[in-house]
Amino acid sequence: MAKFPKILGIDPGSRVIGFALLGATKAVPLSPRDWVVLDAGVLRASPDLAMPTRLGEIHTALYELTLELQPTNVAIEKAFHGVNAATAIKLGEARGALIAAVARLGIPISEITPAQVKRLIAGHGAASKDQVYLALQALMGFNKGRLPHDASDALAIALTASLNTSSAISAKNVSKRPVKRLSPEV
């Protein structure tokens, strides 16, 4: 029996990380209704910790969550460059910690841009967080309740990965085994 796909979507942050797990209801899902939300929430890192310690906490939390949820694929929002360079650097560091946590497990990772998510889920690249959430309600019947937008953003990232053929999730491009040793430069 074939294993149905499960996609873990991640909305990265240096303090709050949104996550959502989609499970396929059929072996080859083709539409949003072929998926169900299995889990959604946020991981919170203490803002009082020094950044290196916080990055370690983020890495460990996502590693343990990924072990628990057992996704077949992971999709993470690709960094965008904003006005504040310090914020962009912190987000890049957090993304690195999150990507490394997933890569340790040998799970295929797709990177999805915010514009791809907004375009595919809400219909235009400048959609607000509320518009993306309302589209998720219409497409999947998702009700985030008291969860922050980070969780619904993670769900939108996972759904985009499942539907976007240009970012098709494929194990062909990712090693199933993590690297054990790095060779020194020659």
VEXBA-613741 format. One record per residue (C-alpha): residue in three letters; z, y, x. Coordinates in nm, 3 decimals, decimal comma, padded with zeros to 5 digits. Last residue first. Example, Ala and Ser with C-alpha at 12.3 -4.5 7.8 and 13.67 -1.06 7.14 Angstrom:
! residues 2
kedren:SER; pz:00,714; py:-00,106; px:01,367
kedren:ALA; pz:00,780; py:-00,450; px:01,230
***
This chain:
! residues 186
kedren:VAL; pz:-00,154; py:02,053; px:04,160
kedren:GLU; pz:00,076; py:02,167; px:03,886
kedren:PRO; pz:00,361; py:01,926; px:03,817
kedren:SER; pz:00,296; py:01,666; px:03,550
kedren:LEU; pz:00,498; py:01,693; px:03,230
kedren:ARG; pz:00,695; py:01,393; px:03,120
kedren:LYS; pz:00,759; py:01,220; px:02,790
kedren:VAL; pz:00,495; py:01,396; px:02,581
kedren:PRO; pz:00,552; py:01,325; px:02,213
kedren:ARG; pz:00,366; py:01,028; px:02,070
kedren:LYS; pz:00,149; py:01,050; px:01,757
kedren:SER; pz:-00,085; py:01,291; px:01,933
kedren:VAL; pz:-00,244; py:01,545; px:01,704
kedren:ASN; pz:-00,611; py:01,606; px:01,629
kedren:LYS; pz:-00,682; py:01,285; px:01,437
kedren:ALA; pz:-00,362; py:01,321; px:01,233
kedren:SER; pz:-00,546; py:01,551; px:00,999
kedren:ILE; pz:-00,424; py:01,825; px:00,774
kedren:ALA; pz:-00,725; py:02,020; px:00,669
kedren:SER; pz:-00,704; py:02,385; px:00,772
kedren:SER; pz:-01,067; py:02,458; px:00,679
kedren:THR; pz:-01,021; py:02,222; px:00,383
kedren:ASN; pz:-00,748; py:02,433; px:00,231
kedren:LEU; pz:-00,585; py:02,243; px:-00,054
kedren:SER; pz:-00,291; py:02,063; px:00,105
kedren:ALA; pz:-00,235; py:02,333; px:00,365
kedren:THR; pz:-00,232; py:02,596; px:00,091
kedren:LEU; pz:00,022; py:02,392; px:-00,104
kedren:ALA; pz:00,252; py:02,369; px:00,199
kedren:ILE; pz:00,226; py:02,743; px:00,269
kedren:ALA; pz:00,285; py:02,826; px:-00,099
kedren:LEU; pz:00,595; py:02,605; px:-00,094
kedren:ALA; pz:00,721; py:02,783; px:00,218
kedren:ASP; pz:00,666; py:03,118; px:00,042
kedren:SER; pz:00,864; py:02,984; px:-00,256
kedren:ALA; pz:01,153; py:02,900; px:-00,021
kedren:ASP; pz:01,143; py:03,233; px:00,167
kedren:HIS; pz:01,127; py:03,411; px:-00,171
kedren:PRO; pz:01,499; py:03,343; px:-00,212
kedren:LEU; pz:01,629; py:03,054; px:-00,422
kedren:ARG; pz:01,811; py:03,157; px:-00,738
kedren:GLY; pz:01,574; py:02,974; px:-00,972
kedren:LYS; pz:01,264; py:02,883; px:-00,776
kedren:ASN; pz:01,077; py:02,764; px:-01,083
kedren:PHE; pz:00,761; py:02,571; px:-00,998
kedren:GLY; pz:00,532; py:02,482; px:-01,291
kedren:MET; pz:00,266; py:02,379; px:-01,042
kedren:LEU; pz:-00,028; py:02,617; px:-01,074
kedren:ALA; pz:00,123; py:02,874; px:-01,313
kedren:GLN; pz:00,466; py:02,885; px:-01,147
kedren:LEU; pz:00,303; py:02,887; px:-00,804
kedren:ALA; pz:00,087; py:03,182; px:-00,917
kedren:LEU; pz:00,401; py:03,367; px:-01,027
kedren:TYR; pz:00,554; py:03,305; px:-00,683
kedren:VAL; pz:00,245; py:03,437; px:-00,504
kedren:GLN; pz:00,246; py:03,746; px:-00,728
kedren:ASP; pz:00,616; py:03,803; px:-00,658
kedren:LYS; pz:00,560; py:03,776; px:-00,282
kedren:SER; pz:00,287; py:04,039; px:-00,312
kedren:ALA; pz:-00,084; py:03,959; px:-00,302
kedren:ALA; pz:-00,296; py:04,140; px:-00,041
kedren:GLY; pz:-00,518; py:03,844; px:00,046
kedren:HIS; pz:-00,638; py:03,785; px:-00,309
kedren:GLY; pz:-00,644; py:03,493; px:-00,554
kedren:ALA; pz:-00,273; py:03,414; px:-00,575
kedren:ILE; pz:-00,262; py:03,068; px:-00,411
kedren:LEU; pz:-00,580; py:03,061; px:-00,202
kedren:ARG; pz:-00,596; py:03,427; px:-00,105
kedren:LYS; pz:-00,222; py:03,472; px:-00,056
kedren:VAL; pz:-00,189; py:03,160; px:00,158
kedren:GLN; pz:-00,499; py:03,234; px:00,366
kedren:ALA; pz:-00,379; py:03,595; px:00,417
kedren:PRO; pz:-00,038; py:03,474; px:00,541
kedren:THR; pz:-00,213; py:03,260; px:00,802
kedren:ILE; pz:-00,168; py:02,880; px:00,801
kedren:GLU; pz:-00,082; py:02,675; px:01,108
kedren:SER; pz:-00,113; py:02,300; px:01,062
kedren:ILE; pz:00,121; py:02,053; px:01,233
kedren:PRO; pz:00,080; py:01,675; px:01,269
kedren:ILE; pz:00,415; py:01,493; px:01,312
kedren:GLY; pz:00,494; py:01,360; px:01,659
kedren:LEU; pz:00,871; py:01,388; px:01,609
kedren:ARG; pz:00,920; py:01,621; px:01,906
kedren:ALA; pz:00,630; py:01,826; px:01,766
kedren:VAL; pz:00,838; py:01,911; px:01,459
kedren:ALA; pz:01,128; py:02,058; px:01,660
kedren:ALA; pz:00,884; py:02,226; px:01,902
kedren:ILE; pz:00,709; py:02,401; px:01,612
kedren:LEU; pz:01,042; py:02,537; px:01,487
kedren:ALA; pz:01,157; py:02,661; px:01,829
kedren:GLY; pz:00,816; py:02,820; px:01,892
kedren:ARG; pz:00,816; py:02,981; px:01,548
kedren:ALA; pz:01,158; py:03,129; px:01,626
kedren:GLU; pz:01,032; py:03,274; px:01,956
kedren:GLY; pz:00,728; py:03,422; px:01,784
kedren:LEU; pz:00,948; py:03,572; px:01,513
kedren:LYS; pz:01,173; py:03,729; px:01,777
kedren:ILE; pz:00,867; py:03,870; px:01,959
kedren:ALA; pz:00,722; py:04,013; px:01,637
kedren:THR; pz:01,056; py:04,177; px:01,556
kedren:ALA; pz:01,069; py:04,341; px:01,901
kedren:ALA; pz:00,707; py:04,457; px:01,866
kedren:ASN; pz:00,770; py:04,644; px:01,540
kedren:VAL; pz:00,442; py:04,746; px:01,374
kedren:GLY; pz:00,343; py:04,401; px:01,263
kedren:HIS; pz:00,148; py:04,123; px:01,420
kedren:PHE; pz:00,113; py:03,810; px:01,213
kedren:ALA; pz:00,256; py:03,476; px:01,307
kedren:LYS; pz:00,107; py:03,164; px:01,155
kedren:GLU; pz:00,295; py:03,017; px:00,863
kedren:ILE; pz:00,390; py:02,658; px:00,922
kedren:ALA; pz:00,242; py:02,341; px:00,772
kedren:VAL; pz:00,393; py:02,000; px:00,840
kedren:ASN; pz:00,243; py:01,657; px:00,779
kedren:THR; pz:00,361; py:01,304; px:00,692
kedren:PRO; pz:00,700; py:01,442; px:00,591
kedren:GLN; pz:01,014; py:01,232; px:00,657
kedren:LEU; pz:01,269; py:01,446; px:00,467
kedren:GLU; pz:01,574; py:01,348; px:00,676
kedren:LEU; pz:01,406; py:01,357; px:01,017
kedren:THR; pz:01,243; py:01,690; px:00,922
kedren:LEU; pz:01,583; py:01,831; px:00,822
kedren:GLU; pz:01,739; py:01,716; px:01,151
kedren:TYR; pz:01,461; py:01,875; px:01,359
kedren:LEU; pz:01,471; py:02,188; px:01,144
kedren:ALA; pz:01,845; py:02,234; px:01,199
kedren:THR; pz:01,824; py:02,154; px:01,572
kedren:HIS; pz:01,548; py:02,406; px:01,639
kedren:ILE; pz:01,714; py:02,680; px:01,434
kedren:GLU; pz:02,049; py:02,626; px:01,613
kedren:GLY; pz:01,877; py:02,633; px:01,952
kedren:LEU; pz:01,697; py:02,953; px:01,856
kedren:ARG; pz:02,030; py:03,103; px:01,745
kedren:THR; pz:02,185; py:03,019; px:02,082
kedren:PRO; pz:01,896; py:03,186; px:02,268
kedren:MET; pz:01,915; py:03,487; px:02,030
kedren:ALA; pz:02,286; py:03,550; px:02,074
kedren:LEU; pz:02,471; py:03,452; px:01,759
kedren:ASP; pz:02,592; py:03,711; px:01,509
kedren:PRO; pz:02,279; py:03,677; px:01,293
kedren:SER; pz:02,399; py:03,325; px:01,203
kedren:ALA; pz:02,108; py:03,098; px:01,127
kedren:ARG; pz:02,016; py:03,019; px:00,768
kedren:LEU; pz:01,799; py:02,729; px:00,657
kedren:VAL; pz:01,638; py:02,783; px:00,320
kedren:GLY; pz:01,550; py:02,576; px:00,019
kedren:ALA; pz:01,297; py:02,345; px:-00,138
kedren:ASP; pz:01,280; py:01,972; px:-00,211
kedren:LEU; pz:01,053; py:01,718; px:-00,379
kedren:VAL; pz:00,806; py:01,964; px:-00,530
kedren:VAL; pz:00,533; py:01,762; px:-00,694
kedren:TRP; pz:00,166; py:01,735; px:-00,599
kedren:ASP; pz:-00,145; py:01,614; px:-00,783
kedren:ARG; pz:-00,111; py:01,917; px:-01,016
kedren:PRO; pz:-00,208; py:02,141; px:-00,723
kedren:SER; pz:-00,547; py:01,968; px:-00,706
kedren:LEU; pz:-00,722; py:01,698; px:-00,502
kedren:PRO; pz:-00,453; py:01,447; px:-00,404
kedren:VAL; pz:-00,588; py:01,131; px:-00,239
kedren:ALA; pz:-00,317; py:00,863; px:-00,248
kedren:LYS; pz:-00,172; py:00,990; px:-00,575
kedren:THR; pz:00,145; py:01,173; px:-00,681
kedren:ALA; pz:00,156; py:01,366; px:-00,355
kedren:GLY; pz:00,492; py:01,493; px:-00,237
kedren:LEU; pz:00,555; py:01,856; px:-00,148
kedren:LEU; pz:00,853; py:01,956; px:00,064
kedren:ALA; pz:00,957; py:02,320; px:00,082
kedren:PHE; pz:01,118; py:02,518; px:00,361
kedren:GLY; pz:01,217; py:02,880; px:00,412
kedren:ILE; pz:01,369; py:02,986; px:00,742
kedren:VAL; pz:01,622; py:03,270; px:00,744
kedren:ARG; pz:01,754; py:03,427; px:01,067
kedren:SER; pz:01,467; py:03,430; px:01,319
kedren:GLY; pz:01,210; py:03,356; px:01,052
kedren:PRO; pz:00,949; py:03,093; px:00,977
kedren:ASP; pz:00,818; py:03,000; px:00,631
kedren:ILE; pz:00,782; py:02,624; px:00,668
kedren:GLY; pz:00,591; py:02,387; px:00,442
kedren:LEU; pz:00,670; py:02,014; px:00,463
kedren:ILE; pz:00,383; py:01,805; px:00,334
kedren:LYS; pz:00,427; py:01,452; px:00,198
kedren:PRO; pz:00,119; py:01,230; px:00,179
kedren:PHE; pz:00,126; py:00,900; px:-00,013
kedren:LYS; pz:00,170; py:00,596; px:00,211
kedren:ALA; pz:-00,100; py:00,342; px:00,137
kedren:MET; pz:00,000; py:00,000; px:00,000
***
